[in-house]
Amino acid sequence: MITTQRTEPIAVVTIDRPEARNALTGQMMADLVSTMVELDDDPAIRVIILTGADPAFCAGLDLKDLARTYDEATSKRPSTGREIRSLLPILDTPLIGAINGPAVTGGLELAMGCDFLIASHRASFADTHARVGVMPGGGMSIRLPQLVGINRARQMSLTGNFVDAGTACEWGLVNEVVMHSALMDRTLELARSIAEAPPESIRELRRMYATLAHRSDPEVYREESAWSRRWMNEKFNASQFEKSRDTIIERGSSQQ
C-alpha cells in the first residue's frame, strides 16, 4: 500500500509493502501516481518526501503481479493529465527521496524521479533489467547516465551489480549518506529549508531546471535570461525581496 503522513507544509509518502521489499503492484503504482498528484495540487504542501518501509526502499515492479494484471492495471491507471517520467507524474512540488534500503531496477527509476536523494548507509542501488530479461521503461537509460555518467551507467546496467551508498554518493547518484537512524531527521531538515522559501519561486525554479538543465546548446543561456526577465516583470516584489535578503544574510551567518 501507499501511505501518506502530512505535517504541513511537508508530506511523507511511504511505499509500505515490506514483506515484498516494497515491490510495486499495478494497483500500488496507480495509487502512488494519484497520491503524488493530490499532494502536488494541495497549496498547503510545499515539499514531498518519498521513502520505503524498512528494510527496502523499493525492489521495483512486482513482475508476477504485472504479468497477471497488466491489462487491468493499465486500464485502471488514473487519468491525471500529467506526463509520467521515471514512473512518477511531473510535479511542481519539490520531491526528496529518502532512500532507506535497496532501490532496485524500477525502484531505482522511481528514486531517480526525485529532485535529489538522501541515503541511509544501508541503501544500495542496482539495475537488473538485463538479468531478468526486460528493458527499462521508466527512464533508466536516460536518468542514470545523466546522474553518474554514461560509462558508470553502462557498468551498472550491463552487470546488474549493486552499488553501495558510499559509492553512489561518490558517483553523484545521491547527495548525502547518513546513518540509518538519522535518515528521516536529515531529510526533514532539508525539506523544512526548502519550505521556508516562497513556494511560487521554488516551483518556477524547478520548472527552469526541468526545461534547461540537460541542454548544452548556446541558445539555452538566452532562454534562461529571457525566463528570468519574464519572472522579474510579472512576479518580482521589491519589498518582499528586501525582507528576504535580510533573512538570508542572518541565516547564512548562523550556518557558518
N, C-alpha and C positions, 0 to 999 in steps of 0.2 A: 504494500500500500504506500501511498504518498501522504505524509503528514506535514502539517504547517503549524509553526508556533509564531504568533505575531506579538511582538513587543515594539509597538510603533516608536520610531519610524523604520524598524528593521523586521524582516520576516525570515525565519529559518525554515527551509523546506528540506525534509529528510526522506530519502529513499529507504523504506522500512520493510525489508523482507530478509532479515539476517540469516534465516535458515537456508536461503538460497544465495547467500552472499550478495543480496540486493540485485539479483538478475531481474531485468525488466520484462514483464509480460506485455502483451499488446494493450491490455486494459490499463496497466500502470503507465505506459508511455502516453496514452490518451489523457490520463489523469494528470500526469506531470505537465503536459502542454497546457491543459486547461487551468491548472493552478498557477503556472507562470503568467499566463495572460491575465488572469483575475488580479494577481498582485500588481502586475505592471499597470493595470488600469486604475488602481487604487491610489489616489493622491496622498494618502496618509503613509504609504510605504515608499521609502526613499532608497533602500538597499535590500537586496535579497541575498541570502546565503544558501548555498546548496551543499548538502552533506549526505552521508550514509549512516545507517545504523551499524554499529560495530559488529563484526570485525572488518568489514569491507566497505569501500566506497560504492563500487558497482562492478559486478562481474560481467556487465554487458547485457545484451539482449538474451532472453530465455529462448534459445533456438527451438527447443522442443515445443514450447507453447506457440511460438510464432509459426512453426511449420504446421501446427494443428489448427490454428485460428487465424492465419494470415488474412484471408479474405474478410473475415468478420471484423478483425481488429482494424483493417484498413477502412472498411465501411463505417466503423464507429468513430474513426478519427475525428476530433472536433473541428468544425469549420470556424477557424478563428480569424480568418482574413490576414493571418501573419505568415510570412515566409519562414520555413523551417531550415535552420542551419545547425550543424553539429547536434542534431536530434532535438534542438530547442527552438522555440519561436524567437524571432528577432525582438528584442526588448529595448525599451528606452531606459528602464531602471537598471542601475549597476548590479551585476551578479558576481559574487565572490564564491569560488569553490573552496570548501574546507575538506581537504582530502584526507580522510581518517584511516584509510587502508588501501588495499589493491584497487586500482582503476584499470580495468582490462577491456580491450577491444572497444565495444560500444560504450563501456564505462569511461574509457579514455577519451573517446569522441565527445561524450557528454561533458567531461571535465574541461575539455578544450573549448567548449562553448561558453565558458565563463570569462569574465573580464580578466581575472587573474586568479592564481591558485596559491593557497597556503596549505602546506602539507604536514601531517604528522610524521614523526620519524618512523612510524610503522607503514607508511604509504609506499606503494610501488606501482609501476606503470608498465603495461605491455600491450602490444598489438599482435593478436594471434589470428587475424583474419586468414592468413595463408595456411596456418596449421589446421584450421577447421574447415578449410575449403570454401570460404565465401569471400566476396570482395566488399571493401568498405563502401558504405553509402551514407555515412553520417559526417563526412568532412575530413576523414583521416588523412587522405593523400593531399589535402590542401592545408589544413591547420598544422599538422605535425611538422612538415618541412619549414613552414613559416616560423615555428617556435624554436626548433632545435637545429635547423639546417637540413639540407637535402641528404647529406651523407649519413648523418645520425638517424634521420627518419627511415632511410632505406635499411640501415642496420637493425633498427627496432622491428620494422615490418617484415623483413625477409627472414630474420632469425626467430622472431616471436619471443625473444628473451626478455625477462623482466629487468627493469631499471629501478634501482633503489631511490629513495627520496633525495639523498645527498647528491647522487649523480644527476637526477632530474633537475635539481636546483642549479648545478654547475652548467647544465646544458641549456638552461633558460625555460624549461617546461613549467617549473614552479618558481614563485618569487621568494618564498621563505620555507624553512623546515623548522618545526618546533617540537618539543616533547609532546607526546600524545595527550597528556593531561592538560596541556596549555593550548591545544588547538582552537577550541571554540572561544576561549578568552581573547586570544590574539586576533582571531578573525572578527569577533565582535568589536574589538578596539578599532580595527581598520574600518569596519562598517560605520561606526559612530563618527569617525573622522570624515568620511565621505558625506554622511548625513548632515553634518554641520554646514556644508556649503549650500548655496541656493540651488534647489532641485532643478530649476529650469536650465541653469548654466551647466550643471553636471550632465543632464540629458543631451544638451546640444553638443557638448564636448565629446560625448560618446559617439554621437552621430558623425562628427568630424573624423574621429579615429576609424570608425567602421567604413567610411567612404574613402578616406585618403591614405590611410597608414601603409597599405601594401602596394601603393603605386610608386614608381620611380621616374616617371616622365616629367620633364620640366614644367609642363602645364599644371601639375598638381600644386606647385607652390603658388601660382597665380590664383588657383581655385581656393586655396586656404586663405589668401589675403582677401579675396572677394567675400568669402564666407564671414570673415572677421568684420569687414566693413558693414555687411548686412546686419550682423548682430549689434554692432555699435549704433547703427542708425535706428534700429527697431526696438531694441531691448535694453540698451545701456541706461543705467540710472546713476547719475553723478553722486547724489547724496548717499546712496547705498554703497557706492564704490569707496567713498571716504570712510564710512563706518567699517567696511570690510577690511580696508587697508590697515587701519589701526589694530583691528582684531588679529590680523595675520602677523603683524610685527610683534605683538605680545605673545602670540602662540609660538613664533619662531624663537623668541628669546627663551621661552620655557622649555623648548626641546633641545637646546644646546647644552 
